[in-house]
Amino acid sequence: MQEFSAGEAWEKAVQTSDTNLTDEDIHILLMLSKMLGQTDVEGQISQIEITENFLEKQIAEAQQEKNKNEKLYCKLGTTIGLAIVIILI
């Protein structure tokens, strides 16, 4: 069994996890790994809060993109459905 520092363990976990995170999300999480175990408790808490703010921004952007794409796919589905009906008639 290998021994890792907190940062190394975090980095390995992020890189090997099978998630739907974007490259930017992974980059944000990897930035946190560089600070884990390197500073005092207050420094680590500060870094975690900064990471949390970045991730909240990413969540808001993903939510906006979801809303935009949701409308697009709904209209696309309706159009394709109508085209199939027209072809079958």
C-alpha positions as CSV (number, residue, x, y, z in Angstrom):
1,M,0.0,0.0,0.0
2,Q,1.4,3.3,-1.0
3,E,1.5,6.4,1.2
4,F,0.4,9.7,-0.4
5,S,0.3,13.2,1.0
6,A,-3.2,14.8,1.2
7,G,-2.6,16.7,-2.0
8,E,-1.3,13.7,-3.9
9,A,-4.2,11.6,-2.8
10,W,-6.7,14.3,-3.8
11,E,-5.0,14.7,-7.2
12,K,-5.0,11.0,-7.9
13,A,-8.6,10.6,-6.9
14,V,-9.7,13.5,-9.2
15,Q,-7.7,12.1,-12.1
16,T,-9.0,8.5,-11.7
17,S,-12.6,9.3,-10.9
18,D,-15.2,8.6,-13.6
19,T,-17.3,11.7,-13.6
20,N,-18.9,14.1,-16.0
21,L,-16.7,17.0,-14.9
22,T,-15.4,19.3,-17.6
23,D,-11.7,19.9,-18.0
24,E,-12.1,23.3,-16.3
25,D,-13.8,21.6,-13.3
26,I,-11.0,19.1,-13.0
27,H,-8.4,21.9,-13.3
28,I,-10.1,23.8,-10.4
29,L,-10.1,20.6,-8.2
30,L,-6.5,19.9,-9.1
31,M,-5.5,23.5,-8.0
32,L,-6.9,22.6,-4.6
33,S,-4.7,19.5,-4.4
34,K,-1.6,21.7,-4.6
35,M,-2.5,23.5,-1.4
36,L,-3.7,20.6,0.7
37,G,-1.2,19.8,3.4
38,Q,1.1,22.7,2.4
39,T,-0.3,25.4,4.6
40,D,-1.8,25.8,8.0
41,V,-5.5,25.2,8.8
42,E,-6.6,28.7,8.0
43,G,-4.8,28.7,4.7
44,Q,-6.4,25.4,3.7
45,I,-9.8,26.6,4.7
46,S,-9.3,29.7,2.6
47,Q,-8.2,27.7,-0.4
48,I,-11.3,25.4,0.0
49,E,-13.5,28.5,0.1
50,I,-11.9,29.8,-3.1
51,T,-12.4,26.5,-4.8
52,E,-16.0,26.4,-3.6
53,N,-16.6,29.9,-5.2
54,F,-15.1,28.7,-8.5
55,L,-17.2,25.6,-8.5
56,E,-20.4,27.6,-7.7
57,K,-19.6,29.8,-10.7
58,Q,-19.2,26.6,-12.8
59,I,-22.5,25.3,-11.6
60,A,-24.3,28.5,-12.5
61,E,-22.8,28.5,-16.0
62,A,-23.7,24.8,-16.4
63,Q,-27.3,25.6,-15.3
64,Q,-27.5,28.4,-17.9
65,E,-26.2,26.2,-20.6
66,K,-28.6,23.4,-19.6
67,N,-31.6,25.8,-19.8
68,K,-30.4,27.0,-23.2
69,N,-29.9,23.5,-24.6
70,E,-33.1,22.3,-23.1
71,K,-35.1,24.7,-25.3
72,L,-33.1,23.8,-28.3
73,Y,-33.5,20.0,-27.9
74,C,-37.3,20.4,-27.3
75,K,-37.7,22.4,-30.5
76,L,-35.5,20.0,-32.4
77,G,-37.5,17.0,-31.1
78,T,-40.7,18.6,-32.2
79,T,-39.4,19.5,-35.6
80,I,-38.0,15.9,-36.2
81,G,-41.3,14.4,-35.0
82,L,-43.3,16.6,-37.4
83,A,-40.9,15.7,-40.3
84,I,-41.4,12.0,-39.6
85,V,-45.2,12.4,-39.5
86,I,-45.1,14.3,-42.8
87,I,-42.9,11.6,-44.4
88,L,-45.2,8.9,-43.2
89,I,-48.3,10.6,-44.6
